[in-house]
């Protein structure tokens, strides 16, 4: 316990040292003043002092370009006289990345706004800006509280800088989020089954207690290194080269392409066969011999190989999480994603390190009775079931039609039924010992296994099975749903006429109707006079399926989506090759030819996101009606989100 306490303190100190080395920079200093011009008329001045080598963008606006400087005034009892004006003309230059002329200021600049109001009127002002130098860009935000006629305004909030704090949360928020995702990742199908392999590897280790502790700590160190170092390299390369779309493509390929998913599927099937006793997975003899030869040095080669295996196999589940952090680097943030990845990998590695550090915990357990082999066999069944997820991702992404929902469910029902029979002693594998009686533990596990089977059975006739929504193929892939006929038969409405683009291969959940091409959806939304619900989603997106099953399924949500919005689902991982006329050329000159890459690039370029789900309520002008929303299972909040979009749309008519 003392070691665990010291280890945790070491982690806290390490995170603190990273925090100190990444303190926020502040390239812009602000001063404000209020002058009364006449009775009831005031001029508010916001003076920006910009550090040498930096420049701040002018008032813009720049649709599809950088973030212009803006001032938002809120309160009651006042009237703005005209718009915000700058004290000087900005320096205009053509920007090749955004392919537009953009203005900026260097040194200093004043922004003024005339306001008509009575003395004592309180106005809240939020200033937002982007400031850049030759290496990176920083976004900032500051709130001011003005009380007209009674002295100078006061600053209500500190600046938020994108290098170490981001709009919407501080660096600590990202660290806590990364820690939370690390615990979640440990429970994913491509991570949790690796724990017994770790224990097995270190149980075979020999040497002194000191050598064992060193090997265990090095194992954890290698896991952290393998996650953090490549991320750091990619981030700095992205930052230096500016290849944000290329970076997004890398992680999109790993998590959605058929090759890595089929590879992971095969790996899990091999692991399951090994646990069933078909063969034993061992390291190559040469590698083992080399590792043994280096025993005096800690056998680092074998330990590194184990850490690398863990990272590679788990990457399909952790990739989307890592991708979300990486995308921050394309907005000028360099240290934030590196720190959060460090926090993620430390927490992720901790259980594996502890199991490796104390393998004697398992050595002290009874060796008779073959209980350990029973654990392996049960894990074999679990891996057999969870490995299907990877095949399912490839199947949905490429529209192979191999694993529709009912086929997937049938396989799971068969697998867990067999696992229940095994726990009851009705099945016996190669290395199993004789079981003279049924233990209470096996009976309880058998009850759980058969109860799970009973829970899944209604799914064969279309029950939603919300608990499994993240793992199962979408409900719309099921051929038959009791009481509604074929689920693929959509109920068409004015919100989605027949013959929509890509409608032959893509469908919406819950018999909702809509579009899969943004331009087509925008045209129809304009025609029927309704706002657009833009759903950035993916075939392999677990959180998307959970949102659809747990949030979208609510009758209030479905009613609003059916009647108040035109829906467009933009799949970020679909591999369908579109017509040449629909190809998109990125800013770097790369031609995107598949539907998924085009949608992913659009999300990145327009909203700066590469994570799904991401929901945008779009108005007739093509701009968000309210702040977009991501993964959140709060149904009430989602209903309010949809209602606020309808209200904003009607007010802007």
SVG drawing of the C-alpha trace seen along z (x, -y; Angstrom):
<svg xmlns="http://www.w3.org/2000/svg" viewBox="-48 -66 71 102">
<polyline fill="none" stroke="black" stroke-width="0.4" points="0.0,0.0 2.9,-2.4 4.2,-1.7 0.8,-2.5 0.6,-5.7 4.0,-6.8 3.3,-5.8 0.1,-8.0 2.0,-10.9 4.6,-10.5 2.0,-10.7 0.5,-13.8 3.9,-15.5 4.6,-14.5 1.3,-16.0 2.0,-19.1 5.5,-19.5 3.8,-19.2 1.4,-21.9 4.1,-24.3 5.9,-23.8 2.8,-24.7 1.5,-27.8 -0.7,-29.9 0.8,-32.7 -1.1,-36.0 -0.1,-37.8 -2.9,-40.5 -3.5,-42.9 -6.8,-44.8 -7.7,-48.2 -11.2,-49.7 -12.7,-53.1 -16.1,-54.8 -16.6,-58.4 -19.9,-60.3 -20.4,-62.1 -23.8,-63.7 -26.8,-63.2 -27.5,-59.5 -24.8,-58.7 -21.5,-57.0 -18.5,-55.7 -16.9,-52.5 -13.3,-51.8 -11.6,-48.5 -7.8,-48.9 -5.7,-45.9 -2.0,-45.9 -0.4,-43.1 3.0,-41.5 5.8,-41.8 5.6,-39.1 1.9,-38.6 -1.1,-39.9 -4.8,-40.0 -7.5,-39.5 -9.8,-42.4 -13.6,-42.5 -14.1,-40.4 -16.4,-38.4 -14.6,-35.5 -17.0,-32.7 -15.0,-29.6 -11.9,-31.5 -10.2,-32.4 -11.9,-33.7 -12.5,-37.5 -12.5,-39.8 -16.0,-40.2 -17.8,-42.0 -21.1,-40.8 -23.2,-43.2 -25.9,-41.8 -28.3,-43.5 -31.4,-45.7 -32.1,-49.3 -29.5,-50.2 -29.3,-50.7 -26.2,-50.2 -25.5,-53.1 -24.0,-51.6 -21.4,-48.7 -18.0,-48.3 -15.4,-50.3 -11.6,-50.0 -9.2,-53.0 -7.2,-52.2 -7.3,-50.2 -6.2,-46.7 -3.3,-45.2 -4.9,-43.1 -3.1,-40.0 -4.2,-37.1 -4.2,-33.8 -3.5,-30.8 -4.9,-28.3 -8.3,-29.9 -8.1,-31.3 -9.3,-34.8 -8.1,-38.2 -7.8,-38.6 -7.0,-41.7 -5.0,-42.0 -3.5,-44.4 0.0,-44.5 1.2,-46.5 -2.0,-48.1 -5.6,-48.9 -8.7,-50.4 -12.2,-49.2 -15.1,-51.6 -18.8,-51.2 -21.3,-54.0 -24.2,-53.2 -27.4,-55.1 -28.5,-54.4 -29.4,-56.0 -26.7,-56.6 -26.2,-53.6 -27.2,-51.0 -25.2,-47.8 -24.0,-46.0 -22.1,-42.8 -19.7,-42.6 -17.9,-39.5 -14.8,-40.0 -13.5,-37.1 -10.4,-37.1 -7.7,-35.1 -4.1,-36.2 -1.3,-34.5 2.4,-34.5 4.6,-32.7 4.3,-29.4 0.8,-29.1 -2.5,-30.8 -4.2,-31.4 -7.9,-32.1 -9.0,-34.3 -12.1,-35.4 -12.8,-38.0 -15.9,-39.3 -16.3,-43.0 -19.0,-44.5 -19.9,-48.1 -21.8,-50.5 -22.4,-53.6 -21.9,-56.9 -20.2,-55.6 -16.5,-55.2 -14.5,-52.7 -15.7,-49.2 -14.5,-46.3 -13.1,-43.0 -15.4,-40.1 -13.3,-37.2 -9.8,-36.2 -8.6,-35.6 -8.9,-32.0 -5.9,-31.0 -5.9,-27.9 -2.4,-26.8 -3.2,-25.7 -6.8,-26.5 -9.5,-26.2 -12.9,-27.8 -15.3,-25.9 -12.9,-24.4 -9.4,-24.6 -6.5,-22.2 -7.6,-20.5 -11.0,-19.8 -9.2,-18.0 -7.0,-16.1 -10.1,-14.9 -11.9,-14.0 -8.9,-12.0 -8.7,-10.2 -12.4,-9.4 -12.0,-8.1 -9.0,-6.0 -11.2,-4.1 -13.8,-3.7 -11.2,-2.4 -10.2,0.2 -13.7,1.7 -13.7,1.8 -13.7,5.1 -10.2,4.6 -8.5,3.7 -10.1,5.6 -9.2,9.1 -5.6,8.1 -5.3,8.1 -5.0,11.9 -2.3,12.0 -0.4,9.4 -0.7,11.5 0.3,14.7 3.4,13.0 4.7,11.7 3.8,14.9 6.4,16.6 9.0,14.1 11.9,15.1 14.5,13.3 14.6,11.3 11.7,9.2 13.6,6.0 13.9,7.3 10.2,8.0 9.3,4.5 11.7,3.0 10.1,5.1 6.6,4.1 7.4,0.4 9.1,0.5 6.0,2.2 3.9,-0.8 6.5,-3.2 6.5,-1.6 2.7,-1.8 2.8,-5.6 5.7,-6.1 4.0,-4.3 0.9,-6.4 2.4,-9.8 5.6,-9.9 3.9,-9.1 1.1,-11.5 3.6,-14.3 5.5,-13.7 2.3,-13.7 1.0,-16.8 4.2,-18.7 4.4,-17.6 0.8,-18.6 1.5,-21.9 4.5,-22.5 3.1,-21.3 -0.5,-22.3 -1.8,-19.0 -5.0,-18.8 -6.9,-16.9 -4.1,-14.4 -4.0,-13.8 -7.7,-13.3 -7.5,-10.7 -4.8,-8.7 -7.1,-8.0 -10.2,-7.7 -8.4,-5.0 -7.3,-3.1 -10.7,-3.0 -12.9,-2.5 -10.9,-0.8 -11.6,2.8 -8.0,3.9 -7.2,3.0 -10.7,4.0 -10.5,7.4 -7.0,7.8 -8.3,7.1 -11.2,9.5 -8.8,12.2 -6.6,11.5 -9.5,11.9 -10.6,15.1 -7.0,16.4 -7.0,15.3 -10.3,17.1 -9.1,20.3 -6.0,20.2 -8.1,19.8 -10.2,22.7 -7.0,24.8 -6.5,25.2 -2.9,23.9 -0.8,21.8 0.3,18.3 4.0,17.9 6.6,15.3 8.9,16.3 11.7,18.6 14.4,16.2 12.8,13.3 12.3,15.3 16.0,16.4 17.1,12.8 14.9,11.7 16.3,14.4 19.8,13.5 19.1,9.9 17.6,11.0 20.3,9.2 19.2,6.0 15.5,6.6 14.5,8.3 13.3,5.0 12.8,6.4 10.1,8.8 8.4,6.2 8.5,3.6 6.9,6.2 4.1,6.9 3.4,3.1 3.5,2.7 1.0,5.6 -1.3,4.0 -1.2,0.6 -1.7,2.0 -4.6,4.2 -6.3,1.6 -5.8,-1.2 -9.0,-0.5 -11.0,-1.4 -8.7,-4.2 -8.2,-5.7 -11.3,-7.9 -10.5,-9.2 -6.9,-10.0 -8.2,-11.5 -10.4,-13.9 -7.4,-15.2 -5.3,-15.4 -7.7,-17.7 -7.0,-20.3 -3.5,-20.7 -4.9,-22.0 -6.4,-25.0 -3.1,-26.1 -3.0,-24.0 0.2,-22.1 0.7,-21.3 -2.9,-20.6 -3.3,-17.3 0.1,-16.1 -0.7,-16.6 -4.1,-15.0 -2.6,-12.0 0.0,-11.7 -2.8,-11.7 -4.8,-9.2 -1.9,-6.8 -0.8,-6.9 -4.3,-6.0 -4.7,-3.5 -1.4,-1.8 -1.9,-1.8 -4.0,1.4 -1.6,3.3 1.4,2.1 -0.2,3.2 -1.1,6.6 2.5,6.9 3.9,5.6 2.1,8.0 1.7,11.3 2.1,13.1 -1.5,12.3 -2.4,15.0 0.4,17.3 -1.1,17.5 -4.4,18.7 -5.1,22.5 -3.6,24.2 -5.7,27.3 -9.1,27.8 -8.3,26.1 -10.0,22.9 -7.5,20.8 -8.2,22.7 -12.0,22.1 -11.3,18.4 -9.4,18.6 -12.2,20.5 -14.8,18.0 -12.6,15.2 -12.4,17.1 -16.2,16.9 -16.2,13.2 -13.5,12.5 -15.3,14.5 -18.4,12.3 -16.6,9.0 -14.3,9.7 -17.4,9.6 -17.6,5.8 -14.6,5.3 -16.1,7.4 -19.3,5.4 -17.6,2.1 -16.0,3.2 -19.3,4.7 -21.3,1.5 -18.7,-0.8 -18.3,1.1 -22.0,2.3 -21.0,6.0 -24.2,7.1 -22.6,10.0 -23.6,9.0 -27.1,7.6 -28.4,7.0 -30.3,10.3 -27.2,12.3 -25.0,10.5 -27.6,11.2 -28.0,14.8 -24.2,15.3 -24.1,13.7 -27.1,15.7 -25.3,18.9 -22.0,17.9 -23.4,16.9 -25.7,20.0 -22.7,22.2 -20.8,20.3 -23.7,20.9 -23.6,24.6 -19.8,24.6 -20.2,23.0 -22.7,25.7 -20.2,28.4 -22.1,29.6 -19.2,28.7 -15.5,29.6 -12.4,28.4 -8.9,29.9 -7.2,28.6 -10.2,28.7 -10.1,30.7 -12.9,33.0 -15.6,31.1 -17.1,33.4 -19.6,30.7 -20.9,27.3 -19.6,24.4 -21.7,21.5 -19.6,19.1 -20.1,21.1 -23.8,21.4 -24.1,17.6 -22.1,16.9 -24.3,19.4 -27.4,17.7 -26.0,14.3 -25.0,15.8 -28.5,17.3 -30.2,14.2 -28.2,12.2 -29.4,14.6 -33.0,14.2 -32.5,10.4 -31.2,10.6 -33.9,12.9 -36.5,10.1 -33.9,8.3 -34.4,10.9 -37.8,9.4 -36.7,5.8 -36.5,4.9 -34.1,2.0 -31.8,3.6 -30.6,0.2 -27.8,1.6 -26.1,3.1 -26.8,0.3 -23.2,-0.6 -22.1,2.9 -24.9,4.0 -25.3,3.0 -28.0,0.3 -31.6,1.3 -32.3,0.3 -30.0,3.1 -32.5,5.7 -34.7,7.3 -37.8,7.8 -39.3,5.9 -42.4,7.3 -45.4,5.1 -43.9,2.9 -42.7,5.3 -39.4,4.8 -37.5,2.0 -35.9,0.9 -39.3,-0.3 -39.2,-4.0 -42.2,-6.1 -41.7,-9.0 -42.9,-12.5 -42.4,-16.1 -39.1,-16.1 -37.6,-13.4 -38.9,-12.6 -38.2,-9.3 -35.0,-8.8 -32.6,-10.6 -28.9,-10.6 -27.2,-7.5 -30.5,-6.4 -30.0,-3.0 -27.2,-2.1 -27.8,-4.4 -30.7,-4.7 -31.7,-6.6 -32.7,-5.0 -36.3,-4.7 -37.9,-4.9 -36.9,-8.5 -36.6,-9.9 -34.0,-12.3 -30.9,-12.9 -27.3,-11.8 -26.0,-14.7 -25.7,-18.1 -26.4,-20.1 -29.5,-18.1 -30.8,-18.4 -30.2,-22.2 -32.1,-22.7 -35.1,-20.6 -35.0,-22.4 -35.2,-25.7 -38.1,-24.4 -40.2,-23.2 -39.1,-26.1 -37.7,-24.1 -34.3,-24.1 -31.8,-21.4 -30.7,-18.8 -27.1,-17.9 -26.0,-14.6 -22.2,-13.9 -22.1,-10.2 -20.3,-7.0 -20.9,-3.3 -18.3,-2.4 -19.3,-5.1 -20.4,-3.5 -21.5,-6.8 -23.7,-7.5 -25.5,-4.2 -26.1,-5.0 -27.4,-8.4 -29.8,-7.0 -31.0,-4.2 -31.2,-6.1 -31.9,-9.7 -33.4,-9.7 -35.8,-6.9 -37.6,-9.2 -41.0,-10.0 -40.5,-13.8 -37.3,-13.7 -38.7,-11.6 -41.7,-13.9 -39.6,-17.0 -37.2,-15.4 -40.1,-14.1 -42.1,-17.2 -39.9,-20.2 -36.6,-19.4 -35.1,-18.1 -32.6,-15.5 -29.2,-14.9 -26.8,-12.2 -23.2,-12.8 -21.2,-9.6 -17.6,-10.3 -16.4,-6.7 -18.4,-5.5 -16.2,-4.1 -18.7,-4.6 -17.0,-6.2 -19.0,-9.1 -19.5,-10.4 -16.6,-12.4 -18.7,-15.6 -19.0,-15.3 -15.2,-14.9 -13.7,-17.5 -10.2,-19.0 -8.8,-20.0 -6.8,-23.1 -3.6,-21.1 -4.7,-19.8 -5.7,-16.3 -8.7,-14.9 -11.3,-13.2 -13.4,-10.6 -15.3,-8.7 -18.3,-9.9 -16.8,-9.4 -13.6,-11.4 -15.7,-14.2 -18.0,-14.5 -15.0,-14.2 -13.2,-17.0 -16.3,-19.2 -16.8,-18.7 -13.1,-19.5 -13.0,-22.5 -16.3,-24.0 -16.6,-23.1 -13.1,-22.0 -14.3,-18.6 -13.4,-15.1 -15.4,-13.2 -18.8,-11.7 -21.6,-12.2 -21.8,-16.0 -25.1,-17.7 -25.6,-21.0 -29.0,-22.8 -28.6,-24.8 -30.6,-27.8 -31.5,-28.9 -28.3,-30.9 -26.2,-27.8 -25.1,-28.8 -25.7,-27.1 -28.9,-28.4 -27.6,-27.5 -24.3,-26.0 -23.7,-22.6 -23.9,-19.6 -22.0,-16.3 -22.4,-13.1 -24.7,-13.5 -27.3,-11.1 -29.4,-13.7 -32.7,-13.4 -34.2,-16.5 -31.2,-18.6 -31.5,-17.2 -35.2,-18.0 -34.4,-21.6 -31.6,-21.7 -33.9,-20.8 -36.6,-23.2 -34.2,-26.1 -33.2,-25.5 -36.8,-25.7 -37.3,-28.8 -34.2,-30.5 -35.2,-29.5 -38.7,-31.0 -37.3,-34.2 -34.9,-34.6 -37.5,-34.2"/>
</svg>
